[in-house]
Amino acid sequence: MHQKRQPTSKDHVIFLGTGEINFQLSQTLSCVFFISEKVYRNRVFSSKS
């Protein structure tokens, strides 16, 4: 019986493909942008008062 080689995490990332990575990246970027925008607005409003 032959033992199948276990795929490494690197192989797994390549297997997922660029579509999955792009989706994760866009989700993260939009989240970061949303948070930074809120922080920026809070700073502007707090500096005015």
C-alpha positions in Angstrom: 0.0 0.0 0.0 1.4 3.3 -1.1 1.3 6.2 1.3 0.0 9.4 -0.3 2.2 12.5 0.4 0.5 14.9 2.6 0.1 18.3 0.9 1.9 21.2 2.7 0.2 24.5 3.4 2.0 26.0 0.4 0.5 23.4 -1.9 -2.9 24.1 -0.3 -2.7 27.8 -1.0 -1.7 27.1 -4.6 -4.6 24.6 -4.9 -7.1 27.2 -3.6 -6.3 29.3 -6.6 -6.0 33.1 -7.1 -9.8 33.5 -7.0 -10.1 32.6 -3.4 -7.1 34.7 -2.5 -8.4 37.7 -4.3 -11.8 37.3 -2.5 -10.1 37.1 0.9 -7.9 40.1 0.0 -10.8 42.3 -1.1 -12.8 41.4 2.0 -9.8 42.4 4.2 -9.2 45.6 2.3 -12.8 46.7 2.5 -12.8 46.0 6.2 -9.6 47.9 6.8 -10.9 50.8 4.7 -14.1 50.9 6.6 -12.4 50.9 10.0 -9.8 53.5 8.9 -12.5 55.8 7.6 -14.4 55.6 10.9 -11.2 56.4 12.8 -10.4 59.3 10.5 -13.9 60.8 11.0 -13.7 60.4 14.7 -10.4 62.2 14.8 -11.7 65.1 12.6 -14.8 65.5 14.7 -12.9 65.3 18.0 -10.3 67.9 16.8 -13.0 70.4 15.9 -14.6 70.4 19.4 
